[in-house]
Amino acid sequence: MPEVALHGSLYFLSKDPDGPALVLKKQEIFPLKTAVINRYQTIILRDLRPENRKKSMYRGVKRSFINWRRLKLFAAAENIDITHVRNHVSTALLSFIANEIRSVAQAGEPSCVNCSRDTLHEFISDLGLCSEDLVRGWQDLCCEE
């Protein structure tokens, strides 16, 4: 988890006996927090890229949702606006679902959506979307948890 790396880095830089014992100012820590946001975005989007759906690194929509929730908690705790990330994730999820429907319907491939309808619905709601924003047939992609 990216925020674990942040806290480990901050500990090393400021408190670890083997570290440099720096006294960091808020403006010096902020870029590290921004890096956490960026890393979460990368991880979330990785699992919403259609080209990754058959790769071993693919963790699926369910993992994207879990990481989205973690990002939201981190951003709320740090009072950081993540609207831009929400927009990227929303667009990626809509595109992923549309692509997944094509892959299943046209190419006869099995669905790679690894969450239930309820979980996917919760994810889209959390992003500020609604079921009607998704391509018709999205429910058929879901598995039962």
C-alpha positions in Angstrom: 0.0 0.0 0.0 1.4 3.4 -1.0 0.7 5.1 2.3 2.7 2.4 4.1 5.7 3.3 2.0 5.1 6.9 2.8 5.1 6.3 6.5 8.1 4.1 6.3 10.0 6.8 4.4 8.9 9.5 6.8 10.1 7.3 9.7 13.4 6.7 8.1 14.0 10.3 7.2 13.1 11.7 10.6 13.1 9.2 13.4 15.1 6.1 12.4 18.5 6.0 14.3 20.1 5.0 11.0 18.3 7.8 9.1 19.4 11.4 8.5 17.2 12.7 11.3 15.6 15.4 9.2 13.0 17.8 10.5 10.6 18.0 7.5 8.3 20.9 6.8 4.8 20.4 5.5 5.8 21.7 2.1 8.5 19.0 2.0 6.1 16.2 2.9 3.4 17.2 0.5 5.2 15.9 -2.6 5.5 12.5 -0.9 1.7 12.5 -0.2 1.1 13.5 -3.8 3.2 10.5 -4.8 0.9 8.3 -2.7 -2.1 9.6 -4.6 -0.3 9.1 -8.0 0.7 5.6 -7.1 -2.8 4.7 -6.0 -4.1 6.1 -9.3 -1.6 3.9 -11.2 -2.6 0.8 -9.3 -6.4 1.4 -9.7 -6.1 2.2 -13.4 -3.9 -0.8 -14.0 -6.8 -3.1 -13.2 -9.2 -1.1 -15.3 -7.1 -1.3 -18.5 -8.6 -3.9 -21.0 -5.1 -4.7 -22.3 -4.2 -6.0 -18.8 -7.2 -8.3 -18.3 -5.3 -11.4 -19.4 -2.0 -10.6 -17.7 -0.8 -12.1 -14.5 -0.6 -8.6 -12.9 -4.4 -8.1 -13.4 -6.2 -8.1 -10.1 -9.6 -7.0 -11.4 -12.4 -4.6 -10.7 -12.8 -5.8 -7.2 -9.2 -4.9 -6.4 -9.6 -1.5 -8.1 -12.6 -0.8 -5.8 -10.6 -1.8 -2.7 -7.7 0.4 -3.7 -10.2 3.3 -4.6 -11.5 3.0 -1.0 -8.0 3.1 0.5 -7.2 6.1 -1.6 -10.3 7.9 -0.5 -9.5 7.2 3.2 -5.9 8.5 2.7 -7.0 11.6 0.8 -9.7 12.4 3.4 -7.2 11.9 6.3 -4.7 14.2 4.6 -7.4 16.7 3.3 -6.3 16.2 -0.3 -8.7 16.7 -3.2 -8.8 13.7 -5.5 -11.5 14.8 -7.9 -9.1 14.5 -10.8 -8.4 10.9 -9.9 -12.1 10.2 -9.5 -12.6 11.5 -13.0 -9.9 9.3 -14.4 -11.1 6.2 -12.6 -14.7 6.8 -13.6 -13.8 7.1 -17.3 -11.6 4.0 -17.1 -14.3 2.0 -15.4 -16.9 2.9 -18.0 -14.5 2.1 -20.8 -13.4 -1.1 -19.2 -17.0 -2.3 -18.8 -17.9 -1.4 -22.4 -14.8 -3.2 -23.6 -15.6 -6.2 -21.4 -19.1 -6.5 -22.9 -17.6 -6.5 -26.4 -15.1 -9.1 -25.4 -17.7 -11.4 -24.0 -20.5 -10.8 -26.5 -18.4 -10.6 -29.7 -15.3 -12.7 -29.0 -17.0 -15.2 -26.7 -14.4 -14.7 -24.0 -15.2 -15.2 -20.3 -15.8 -12.2 -18.3 -12.9 -10.8 -16.2 -15.2 -8.9 -13.9 -14.4 -10.5 -10.5 -17.0 -8.9 -8.4 -20.7 -9.2 -7.7 -23.4 -6.8 -9.1 -23.7 -5.3 -5.7 -20.0 -4.6 -5.4 -19.8 -3.1 -8.9 -22.9 -1.0 -8.2 -21.3 0.2 -5.0 -18.1 1.1 -6.9 -19.9 3.1 -9.6 -22.0 4.9 -6.9 -18.9 5.7 -5.0 -17.4 7.3 -8.1 -20.5 9.4 -8.5 -21.9 7.4 -11.4 -25.1 5.5 -11.7 -26.1 2.2 -13.2 -27.5 4.0 -16.3 -24.0 5.3 -17.0 -22.8 1.8 -17.8 -23.4 -0.1 -21.0 -26.5 -2.3 -21.0 -25.7 -5.8 -19.9 -23.0 -5.0 -17.3 -24.9 -7.1 -14.7 -24.2 -10.2 -16.8 -20.4 -9.7 -16.5 -20.5 -10.0 -12.7 -19.8 -13.0 -10.6 -21.5 -14.1 -7.4 -19.4 -13.5 -4.3 
